[in-house]
């Protein structure tokens, strides 16, 4: 690990200002992903700003009947919140499908959204990776791509976003609240928060330098049957090969977002219009334009079958 | 076991001596590098926390993890370093009532925290019920993962009692049942390469008063 200086942030605005002005500064909250990457020197911040004492650890009801989740609410506490379990079951399900109990106790809501890909070539510092070292190339293109993206990828990057929570946040139309170094706040729809790789896969979100996430809000509940179905190499503590977050209504309509297939949570609203016609028709629109590689072409039928299982589960409930 | 009968030179002392010997042997080779690019002194910071009920205060290189602080600075070597990346769970300790991977946490971030390690759960003379159950059910073979397994197991039972749902909870709007399916799922962050899992599950079930 490279040496770094450390400070505890005293206010959100000051933290944002310091992050924008201090050389090589980064925020740290749960640290479960950042420290892992720092040990491998994939991340090498020169200054760490510990934001753990800024509050942002409550889940409050909003005026329009939704929930405002503080950026520092731990994954365990978000999954266990009675209102989340009752009204946003897909979110609770996605959270407990991810990581281990120890990690969920430390990992935060904002940190979960900001976690980096688990592409093996991003992790291997001896390999080229445009995300780790812009302009160096993408070793995954000619490498083992079994876990990697099938849609929305580019010739510069075929990494996937690893989060389960973010897939549920996408299906729930969550919004990300931030504060910038000048103290101004803004709200970013989750659909616009994560980016596709394009030519700049090292830029992963819409956040500007120093911008700090303060909360994630959920609109009022939409009812329906909430399902998070995750397919992985082992039954627990593994990243998704494919996952489906679904909120399905009795009349066959609904919303779906898919994980494990793209650089961001993958949702296509036009595909949802096909839900009453079934998984095949829906997947045809959802994955239109997919560019799988020989190693990961299995993900296309796997999405369809996982969605079919989710639809069947909703009908049986 | 009678711990007073252990030989004076422990395996740990032998390892320490070996490491010092290696450092001396390589010193000649590293001198040129050191003089060519003198390294800046890595930043340090002070942190105070309570470990197993005792207040401690240490000054550390900011890079020091909670695990390395416990093992190398406070000499509480029960918590183990397996992968050092949060994948194996050997470093599991309980901080402010919650189990965490101490390898994925910086010590300087634990100002004022209450830390409980395996040494704080029980002693050879006065075992924690979970430690006693691991002994009774043979919940280990080599023992390396065991401190992490026990810290995790104690926390898992509390998490189920607190109503925290898991991936295998059928109805997440209800309190999860205190059964072996729940316990096994929740222990997935603790790897045991000897494969003592079924005995660990039996030990946990006994402490929980559940059927294995």
Interface residues (C-beta under 8 A of the other chain):
Chain A: X1 X3 X4 X5 X6 X8 X28 X31 X32 X35 X36 X39 X48 X50 X52 X76 X79 X80 X85 X86 X89 X92 X93 X96 X97 X99 X100 X101 X102 X103 X105 X106 X236 X237
Chain B: X40 X42 X43 X45 X61 X62 X63 X65 X84 X85 X86 X89 X92 X98 X99 X100 X101 X104 X105 X106 X108 X109 X111 X152 X155 X156 X159 X162 X163 X164 X165 X166 X167 X169 X172 X173 X185 X186 X187 X188 X189 X190
